[in-house]
Amino acid sequence: MSNIEIASLSLNSIVSLKDFQFCKKLSELYLRKNSVKNLLDIKYLSQCPNLKVLWLSDNPITDHPLYRQYTIKMLPNLVKLDSQAVTPEER
């Protein structure tokens, strides 16, 4: 999976982001309606320097009160998180 650039894996019962840390060329990741719940899993995606678009809506992780803030901090190259653009104020 090291050369994958776009992954659309919604509705797949994925519980962790750990395996995505090896996707160095990943630019877009769509994981809506899975079972990711650990906010600290976001750190695995920090190994993906090209990641610009991330969709995790409808996962338990998005219920965490610091989800958006933490994700933007850990992934500074994101331009879109879920259905919303990342604003300069959020950075």
N, C-alpha and C positions, 0 to 999 in steps of 0.2 A: 504493500500500500504506500510505499515511500514516494511514488510518483503521482499519486492521485491529486487532482486539483479541485474537483467539485464532487461532493458526496451528498446525496439525498437519501437519507435513511429514516424517514419518518415512519411511525407505526411499526417499530421493530423490537420493542421490549429491551432496548439498550439501557443498561444501568450505570455504566461508567464511561468516562471520556479517556481513560488511560491509553487505549490502543491508538488513539488519534495523535499521540505525541510523536509518532514516527512518520507522520505525513507532512514532511517539510515543505512540500509544494502546495499544500491545501490552501485554497483561497476562499471557498464557500462551503459551509457545512450546515446542512438542514437536518435537524433531529427532532422535529415537532412530535408530540404525542408518544414519547418514550417514557422511561422510568428513571431518568437521571435525577438524583436527589441530593448528592453531596456537593456543596458549594466549592469545596477545596479541589474538586475534580477540574475546575477551570484552569488550574495551574498546568495541567497536561497540555492544554491548547496553547500555552505560552511558548511551546516548542515549535509552533507553526508560525513562522515570521510573516508569511504571506496571507494569513487569514484576515479577510476584510468583511465577510458576511457570516453571521452566526444566528441560527434560529433554534432556540430551545424552548419556545413557548409550549405550553401544555405538558411540561415536565414538572415534577415536584420541586426541583431546584428553583424555579421561578417564583415560588411562594416565599422564599427567604427575603426578608426586608432589605438586605444589602445586595441582592443578586445583581441588579443592573450596575450599581456603583462599583462593586468588586470586579465584575466581569470587564468593565471598561478599563479599570485600573490595570488588571492583569494582561489585557490584550489591547495594547495602545494603538495598534494598526486597524482596529475595527472601524468600519464606516457605517455599518448597520447591525443592530442587535435586535433580534426578533423582527418586528415589523416597523421599527423606528430607526431613523438615522441617529447616529451618535453626534451630539452637538458639542461645540467648543466649550460650552459651560460645563458639560459633564466630564470633560477631560480635566 
